[in-house]
């Protein structure tokens, strides 16, 4: 799933690979998916985009936005983007195919759920997009301890740390995958309530959040996710599906896996009490 480290990595690759290319043809919804969401009628995407040139790509928290002259392409966190330098390599099934005049292509697929939006600039008033577009990124200096502290109030105090970090778009681009290592290095359990943290623990959480997201981004994303070319990210996750039930790298205790709030959590019972 696209989270901030992956969207940042893929945007960099898009700007190096697609910028300046002219769109030859677009196919949308060729392989219908119940949970692939489109902006308007996907049958109109070819009329909207064909003949136009790819511009700058931008990180919108956990989303990716691409300029296409007076239009925009936007991809949500469940969309998988792949670049193909040969049209013969393009898979038969996809939710979006963008072919370029140099016989290369961008293919977007959705497994569980995901958004694929093409629209005229200025016409997308989706609240999730607007929040993501205007959010303060944890990668920026503006995301300081004062800002992070402003997210904590009477309402959020009753939330678990997982809910606090990864729901209600308090920190767009930070989801269930990224939060695992953040909490591991902060030595905090995902089920711990925000209002039980001391000031020192809350500051440690902030420092862990900033450091881990920066390391994940610098590493080209997590090793559980893939980039624009299908390669795994270079950041080796400490807590993920790859490490469940293996020894904790700190204490040697077996790392646990559980279900919580409709998703999977990973933790060390000894380090994250």
Buried (B, 14 or more C-beta within 10 A) or exposed (E): BBBBBBBBBBBBBBBEBBBEBEBBBBBBBEBEBEEBBBBBEBEBBBEBBBEBBBBEBBBBBBBBBBBBEEBBBBBBBBBBBBBBEEEEEBEEEBBBBBBBEEEBBBBBBBEEBBBBBBBEEEEBEBEBBEBBBEBBBBBEEEBEEEEBEEBBEEEBEEBBBBBBBBBEBBBBBBBBBBBBBBBBBBBBBBBBBBEEBEEEBBBBBBBBBBBBBEBBBBBBBBBBBBBBEEEBBBBBBBBBEEBBEEEBEBEEEEBBBEEBBEEBBBBBEBBBE
